[in-house]
Amino acid sequence: AKVAVLEAETAVESARSRCATELRSWWTEQSSLYAEIDAPASLFDSLDTALGRIGDDDAATLSETLTEQTTDAVDSLRLRRQQYDRDVAAAEEAIAEHESARAAIESEHDDAPPLSAARQDARSRLTGAPLWRLVRFTDGVDAAAAAGIEAALEAANLLDGWVTVDDALPDVESEQFLVALPAADRPTGKTLADVLEVEQDTGVPDDRVRGLLESIALESLDLCEGPVGVAEDGAYRQGIQRGRHTKSDAEYIGTTARARRRAARITELDSTLEETRATLDETRASADATAALLTRTTAAAQALPRTGSILTALKKVTESAGALRSRSDTATAVGRELDQAIADLSAKEKQLRATASTHRTPHVAREIDSLAAAVRHFEKQGEMVQRCRREHAKEVEHTRESEDRLHEARGNAEEFAEEAAIAEEVLAQQIQRLETLRDTLGAGAEQLDRQLEEAHARIEACKKEQRDARKADKDAGEAIGKAEGAYNTAVQTLRLALTETHADAARLAPYARRDLLELLGVDGGHTWPASSAAWMSAEQLVYRIQNAEGDTPILPPEMDALFHALDGATESVRVSDSARKSTRTALTTALQDFDAQLAVAGQDYRLQWDAPDGVTVVQVQDDEGYSSIGEFAARIASARSDQELLLTESERRILEDALLTGLAQQIHERTVDARELIARMGTEMRERRMSSGNTIGVHWVLADNLDDSAKAISKLLERDTSALGPDELATMRAHFAHQIRTARAAHPERSYPEILASALDYRRWRVFSFTLISGNGNEDRLTVARHSALSGGEQSVSLHLPLFAAAHVMLDSADPHAPRLLALDEAFAGVDDNGRAELLGLSVQFDLDLFMTGFDLWITYGGVPGCAHYDLAHSTAEQSVSATLLVWSDGELLAEHDGTDLAQALGSPLRRRVPTPAEGAFEFA
């Protein structure tokens, strides 16, 4: 044991040296990476210091130290990566919009002029076309004049005006139509008809379009005739409106102009797309570089040297030291036992020598050992002979059976050979006879073959007709049988329905009681049939219904009237089976509670309830016999008021002072204990921080819903009762008296002990308040909004950290060797892998032994020293569940099904033994 302690201490030093070497190698490989992400220059010194403190109670692990030192740099990388992702998404969205616009332009869906404010209705249901689609410039018009004319028409809202097929204008809310002027009002000079010609096959009559063109003058505005006119320089006049608009080229009038406009817009969009794609490539490259840095940082953190070997070696030192103490004590005790055994052996040897001398057997001991060895050898040889005999008998029996089967097979083979020879001879004879007949008959043989084929065909047709006839007969018989069966079933169903109706109606008998009808609000005198003669049997009703003897009443008139009255009274009631069961359970529970309260009263009250007819009847037995609950409650209320008069005001004050003094002391002590417990929880939680450097604080503060009086009483109860004077007791008495009166007024059905328990429940006076403590020590209240703004991992840690801290503080009162067990059902559901690793790291820091269940829960993290996984597989066919054991130990996953001896790998002492089942017994796996 001393050697084991020395070896364990040497192993600790070796593990520390090995981890230090691995840490230096790790830093040599990763120093450039952390310099690139602007990590603190003292990172390696912090890690080296943390490595030297591994094994201390409050020492941080290498992962925690690395996370604490690099949190700001990693957060900066993450923010940069998120910004790049947003820029990439914006660039992709812009590219999609530009490509969609380009596709629309290429497919000639973007030719129309901009939408006018005076036109908002859809034109899909209108007949006709806009003006710019109906005309084109003549060949002699130059580009500048065409651009000026189109600009003037567009500025005057004439270019996109709608030209209908006929004179009737559609009834729409927001649209602009073009109607030609009467021929007498048209200008006599130059018009648009001189420079524009009508497009063919547009669906609008040419004369309507030409009339519109002739209604618009094309001259200088000073010489323009008529109400509407345009000029080649872009000027226009429309009634009292005058203006001018220019553009470089015509864009809408004429196929060539529209194609030129589309080409120009496509060129502009292509240039924009090229610039946006270049920006997207640069942003993606930056995002990939940042993501690579994050990945390398994560990989570097995961590649940190594992300190599990140091902890294991330290644990081995502790175990070896304990074993040394135990074995030292054992060696002392065994030494004493050895001395006693040597003395006993000497006495036995003297006795043996005396006996040997008496019987003249000087070598008796040696001969006895040889005899015993020979006996054991003989027994082993005998068992071997018996086993060989059994195996020989089995082989002889197997040989005999094989010879019998061989003999039988040979006989069958000879018989089959004889039958085959006879069949071949018969076949040859038949073939010879067939050839002879064919040679004799000649052409007649072919005629006979055809007649035989025709006869076979007629036979098959007759057989088919016969089968069809038999099938029709069978179907008819089945139909008759089904009809008779349906009739008998209907009669039986009717008989059963009538019987069940009578049985169900008979269950309404208890509801004919007058007091119950009044409770249900049923008016009128309803009675139950006086005798059974008023009921017709089910057989009589079936007979009358079969013979159609008028309207056959199924129930007696009294029963029918009662049923309709009850149905009307309960028409608005909708009760499901679950509600009925819960109501019945609630009633039974309430009666049981009432019975228990009566028993506690010590007045020999007895509660009795029964429901023989489906209606629960409750009675209470006291000195005056059985009475209903209402009568009993009235008597108890009267007796209570009489008893209250017997207690004077001074006696009540003395009683309440004594009661309040004792209760105040109890509340004070429990409040102090609770504060100490929560303070310890807060201290433990502050020492454990999340990967972001934040942690959670816990406080026990007064509830916000307390009034001023309750807050003052809470302050008084924080003091010891010896420091309370008459004024403080009077204040407490007045407060609690008010609380009791209020509670009794709000809940008159509650007993006095229940009201006292509610009024003196100090746990409702305070609430838990959680705070978020940042890395620099700032403490802010953790509200719901603040909690939702945290990352998913921080949200999970903030929920589990108080639980782990509470379990850690509560389990500290147990024996140091006791398991610190905490069970979690569906553990860490919805938490990602990083969050699980951090939560399990917290459980290791709190020294908790977790018992967890989960659908996909594998605890294979470097921060967990060991974990046993039992993977359960359920077989529905075999009605069994099998368990596969996998063990995570010091960064290695061991499994029995891989050929690993878990007992040997984990250093088990092999004290567990599996007994061999006796013959005829069951063996459970």
C-alpha positions, 0 to 999 in steps of 0.5 A, spaced: 500 500 500 505 504 501 508 503 494 501 504 491 501 511 495 508 513 492 506 510 485 500 514 485 504 521 487 509 519 482 503 518 477 500 525 479 507 529 478 508 525 471 501 527 469 502 534 471 509 534 467 505 530 461 500 535 461 504 541 461 508 538 455 502 538 451 500 545 453 506 548 451 506 544 444 498 546 443 501 553 444 506 552 439 501 550 434 495 555 436 499 561 438 499 564 431 491 563 431 490 567 438 494 572 436 490 573 429 484 574 433 487 579 438 487 574 444 490 577 450 498 576 451 497 573 457 493 567 455 499 562 456 501 564 462 493 564 465 493 557 462 499 555 465 497 557 472 490 554 471 494 547 470 498 548 476 492 549 480 488 543 477 486 538 483 484 544 488 477 545 490 476 552 487 480 551 481 478 553 474 479 548 468 483 549 462 477 550 458 474 555 463 480 559 463 481 559 455 473 561 455 474 567 460 480 569 456 478 569 449 470 571 450 471 578 447 475 576 441 470 570 440 464 574 441 467 580 436 469 574 431 461 572 431 459 579 431 463 580 424 461 573 421 453 575 423 454 582 419 457 578 413 452 574 413 447 579 413 451 583 408 451 576 403 443 576 404 442 583 402 447 582 396 443 576 394 436 579 395 439 585 391 441 580 385 435 576 385 431 583 384 435 585 379 435 578 375 427 578 376 427 585 373 432 583 367 427 577 366 421 581 366 424 586 361 427 581 356 420 577 356 417 584 354 413 585 361 416 592 362 414 596 356 409 600 359 410 607 361 410 609 369 403 608 372 399 614 373 396 616 379 389 617 376 389 610 374 389 604 379 384 599 377 387 593 373 386 593 366 386 585 365 378 585 364 378 591 359 377 590 352 382 595 347 389 597 348 393 603 351 395 608 345 402 607 345 401 600 343 396 602 337 401 606 333 408 607 330 412 613 327 412 613 320 419 612 316 420 620 315 420 622 322 427 623 325 429 621 332 429 627 335 422 629 333 419 622 335 423 623 342 419 630 343 412 628 341 413 621 345 415 626 351 409 631 350 404 625 350 407 622 356 407 628 360 400 630 358 398 623 360 395 621 353 401 616 352 398 610 356 391 612 355 386 607 354 382 606 347 376 602 347 373 597 342 367 601 341 364 607 344 361 604 350 366 606 356 367 601 362 364 602 369 371 602 373 373 607 379 380 609 377 382 609 369 383 614 364 380 613 357 381 617 350 375 619 346 376 622 339 373 629 338 367 630 333 370 631 326 367 638 326 371 640 332 378 637 330 384 641 328 385 643 320 392 643 320 398 638 322 396 633 327 399 626 329 396 622 324 401 625 319 407 622 323 404 616 326 400 610 323 396 605 326 399 598 328 396 592 325 392 586 328 391 590 335 384 588 336 382 596 336 378 598 329 383 603 325 378 608 324 378 609 332 385 610 332 386 614 326 380 619 329 384 620 336 390 622 332 387 627 328 384 630 334 391 632 337 394 637 333 402 637 331 404 644 331 407 650 335 403 651 341 402 659 338 399 656 332 396 650 335 388 649 334 383 645 338 384 644 345 389 638 345 396 639 342 403 637 342 409 639 338 416 636 336 420 640 341 416 636 347 411 642 348 404 640 349 397 644 351 391 640 354 385 645 355 388 650 360 394 646 362 401 648 358 407 644 359 414 641 356 417 635 357 424 632 353 427 625 353 433 623 349 430 617 345 423 615 344 421 609 349 414 606 348 412 608 341 414 603 336 417 596 336 424 599 335 423 604 340 421 599 345 427 594 344 432 600 344 429 602 351 429 594 353 437 594 351 439 600 354 435 598 361 438 591 360 445 594 359 444 598 366 442 592 370 448 587 367 453 593 370 449 593 376 449 585 377 456 585 376 458 590 381 453 586 386 456 579 384 463 582 385 461 585 392 457 578 394 464 574 392 468 579 397 463 578 402 462 571 402 470 570 402 470 575 408 465 570 411 468 564 410 475 567 412 471 569 419 468 562 419 474 558 418 477 562 424 471 561 428 472 553 426 479 553 428 478 557 434 473 551 436 478 546 434 483 549 438 479 549 444 477 542 443 484 540 442 486 543 449 490 538 453 485 533 457 487 534 465 483 528 466 489 524 468 491 529 473 484 528 477 484 521 476 491 520 479 489 525 484 483 520 486 488 514 486 492 518 491 486 519 495 484 512 494 491 509 495 492 513 502 485 510 504 487 503 502 494 504 506 490 506 512 485 500 512 491 495 510 495 498 516 489 496 521 488 490 517 495 488 518 495 489 525 489 485 526 491 479 522 498 479 525 495 478 532 490 472 528 497 469 525 500 469 532 494 465 535 494 461 529 501 459 529 500 457 537 494 453 535 498 449 529 503 448 534 498 445 539 495 441 533 502 438 531 504 436 538 497 432 538 498 429 531 505 427 533 502 423 539 497 420 535 502 418 530 506 415 535 500 411 538 498 408 531 505 407 529 504 411 523 510 416 523 508 419 516 501 419 516 500 427 514 504 426 508 500 419 506 493 423 508 495 428 503 497 423 497 491 419 499 486 425 498 490 427 492 489 420 489 481 421 491 480 427 487 484 424 481 479 418 481 473 423 482 475 427 476 477 421 471 470 417 473 467 424 471 470 424 465 469 416 463 461 417 465 461 423 460 465 419 454 460 413 456 454 418 455 457 421 448 459 414 446 451 412 447 449 418 443 454 416 437 451 409 437 444 411 437 445 416 431 449 411 427 443 406 428 438 411 426 443 413 420 443 406 417 436 405 418 434 411 414 440 408 409 436 401 408 429 405 407 432 409 402 435 403 398 429 400 398 425 406 395 430 407 390 429 400 387 422 400 387 422 407 384 427 404 378 422 398 377 416 403 376 420 407 372 422 401 367 414 399 367 412 406 365 417 407 359 415 400 356 408 402 357 409 409 354 413 405 348 407 401 346 402 407 346 407 411 342 407 405 337 399 404 337 398 411 336 403 411 330 399 405 327 393 408 328 395 414 324 398 410 318 391 406 318 387 412 318 390 417 314 386 423 312 381 421 317 385 422 323 386 429 322 378 430 321 377 426 328 382 431 331 378 437 329 371 434 331 375 432 338 377 439 339 370 442 337 367 437 342 372 439 347 370 446 346 362 445 346 364 441 353 368 447 356 362 452 354 357 447 357 361 447 363 362 454 363 354 455 363 353 450 368 358 454 373 354 460 372 348 457 373 350 454 380 354 461 382 347 465 380 343 459 384 348 460 390 348 468 390 340 467 390 341 463 396 346 467 399 341 473 398 335 470 401 339 468 407 342 475 408 335 478 408 332 473 413 338 474 417 337 481 417 330 481 419 332 476 425 337 481 427 333 487 426 328 483 431 333 481 435 336 488 435 329 491 437 328 486 442 334 488 445 333 496 444 326 495 448 329 491 454 335 496 454 330 502 454 326 499 460 332 498 464 335 505 463 328 508 464 328 504 471 334 507 473 330 514 473 326 512 479 330 515 484 329 522 480 322 521 481 323 524 489 320 530 490 326 533 493 330 532 488 326 534 483 325 541 486 333 541 486 333 540 479 328 546 478 322 541 475 315 544 476 309 539 477 307 533 480 311 527 477 310 520 480 313 513 478 308 508 476 305 504 482 305 497 479 309 493 474 303 492 470 303 499 467 310 496 463 309 492 457 314 487 456 319 487 450 316 481 447 309 484 447 312 491 444 315 487 439 309 483 437 305 489 437 310 493 432 310 487 428 303 487 427 303 495 426 297 496 431 297 503 431 302 507 435 305 503 441 307 507 447 314 504 449 314 507 456 308 508 461 305 515 461 308 517 468 315 515 466 314 519 459 312 525 462 318 525 468 323 523 462 321 529 458 321 534 464 328 531 466 330 532 459 328 539 459 331 541 466 338 538 464 338 540 456 343 545 457 348 541 461 353 538 457 358 533 461 363 528 458 365 521 461 372 525 463 368 530 467 363 525 470 369 521 473 373 527 475 366 530 479 365 523 482 372 523 484 372 530 487 365 528 491 369 522 494 375 526 496 371 531 499 367 526 503 373 523 505 376 530 507 369 531 511 370 525 514 377 526 516 375 533 519 369 530 523 374 525 526 379 530 528 374 534 532 373 528 537 366 529 538 364 522 535 361 524 529 360 519 524 359 520 516 355 515 512 354 516 505 351 511 500 348 511 492 344 505 491 340 508 486 345 512 483 344 518 487 349 519 493 345 520 500 350 523 505 348 523 513 351 525 519 350 521 526 351 525 532 347 525 539 341 527 536 341 521 531 342 521 523 341 528 520 342 531 513 348 535 512 344 542 512 341 540 519 348 538 521 351 545 519 346 549 522 347 545 529 354 546 529 354 553 527 349 555 533 354 551 537 360 555 535 357 561 536 355 559 543 362 557 544 365 564 542 361 567 547 364 563 553 371 566 551 372 573 554 376 578 550 382 578 555 382 571 555 383 571 547 388 576 547 392 572 552 391 566 548 393 570 541 399 573 545 402 566 547 400 563 540 403 569 536 410 569 540 411 562 539 409 562 532 413 569 531 419 565 534 418 559 529 418 564 523 424 568 525 428 562 526 426 559 519 427 565 515 434 566 518 435 558 516 432 560 509 436 566 508 443 562 510 441 557 505 439 562 499 446 566 501 450 559 500 446 558 493 448 565 491 455 564 493 456 557 489 453 560 483 457 566 483 463 562 483 461 558 477 460 562 470 458 561 463 462 560 457 460 568 456 463 570 463 456 571 466 453 568 471 446 568 475 445 571 482 439 569 487 436 573 492 430 572 497 426 579 497 419 581 499 413 580 494 411 586 490 404 584 492 404 585 500 401 591 503 405 596 508 402 592 514 404 586 511 411 589 510 412 592 517 410 585 520 415 582 515 420 587 518 418 585 525 419 578 524 426 578 522 427 580 530 428 575 535 421 574 540 425 577 546 426 584 543 418 584 541 415 589 546 407 590 547 406 595 542 409 590 537 405 584 539 399 589 539 401 591 532 402 583 530 395 581 533 391 587 529 395 585 523 393 577 523 386 578 526 385 582 520 388 577 516 384 572 519 377 576 519 378 577 511 380 570 510 374 567 514 369 572 510 372 570 503 372 562 505 367 561 510 367 553 508 374 553 511 376 551 518 380 555 523 386 551 522 386 552 515 385 559 515 391 560 520 395 556 516 394 560 510 394 567 514 401 565 517 404 562 511 411 566 511 413 563 504 408 567 500 411 573 503 417 573 499 419 571 492 426 569 489 429 574 485 434 572 480 440 577 477 444 577 471 452 578 473 456 580 468 464 578 467 466 585 470 461 584 476 455 589 474 449 586 477 442 587 473 435 584 474 434 578 470 427 579 467 423 575 462 425 580 456 432 580 458 432 572 459 429 571 452 435 576 449 440 571 452 443 565 447 440 558 447 446 556 451 446 561 456 438 560 457 439 553 459 445 554 463 441 560 467 435 555 468 439 549 471 444 553 475 440 555 481 437 547 481 445 545 481 446 550 486 440 548 491 442 541 490 449 542 492 447 546 498 442 541 500 447 535 499 452 538 503 449 536 509 450 529 508 455 524 509 461 525 505 461 518 502 454 519 500 452 519 493 450 526 491 444 524 486 440 528 482 435 525 477 433 529 471 428 526 466 428 528 459 435 531 461 437 537 457 431 536 452 432 542 446 439 544 448 444 544 443 451 540 444 455 546 446 450 547 451 450 540 454 457 540 455 457 547 459 451 544 463 455 538 465 461 541 466 457 545 471 454 539 474 462 536 475 464 543 478 458 542 483 460 535 484 453 532 483 452 525 481 447 525 475 442 520 474 439 522 467 434 519 462 433 521 455 432 519 448 438 522 445 443 523 451 450 521 450 455 524 455 461 524 452 465 530 453 472 532 456 469 535 462 465 529 464 470 524 468 466 518 467 459 516 465 455 509 464 450 509 458 445 504 458 441 504 451 435 500 452 432 497 446 424 494 446 422 488 442 414 488 441 415 481 438 418 478 443 415 482 449 422 484 452 427 490 453 435 489 452 440 493 455 447 495 452 452 498 456 457 503 454 462 506 459 465 513 458 471 513 462 477 519 461 476 520 454 474 513 452 468 510 450 468 502 452 463 497 450 462 490 451 459 488 444 466 491 441 470 485 445 472 490 451 472 487 458 469 492 462 470 489 468 478 489 467 478 496 463 475 499 469 479 495 474 473 492 478 475 487 484 470 482 480 466 481 487 460 480 483 458 473 481 452 470 477 450 463 480 449 457 476 441 456 475 439 449 478 436 444 473 429 446 472 430 453 475 429 459 471 435 463 468 433 471 468 438 475 463 
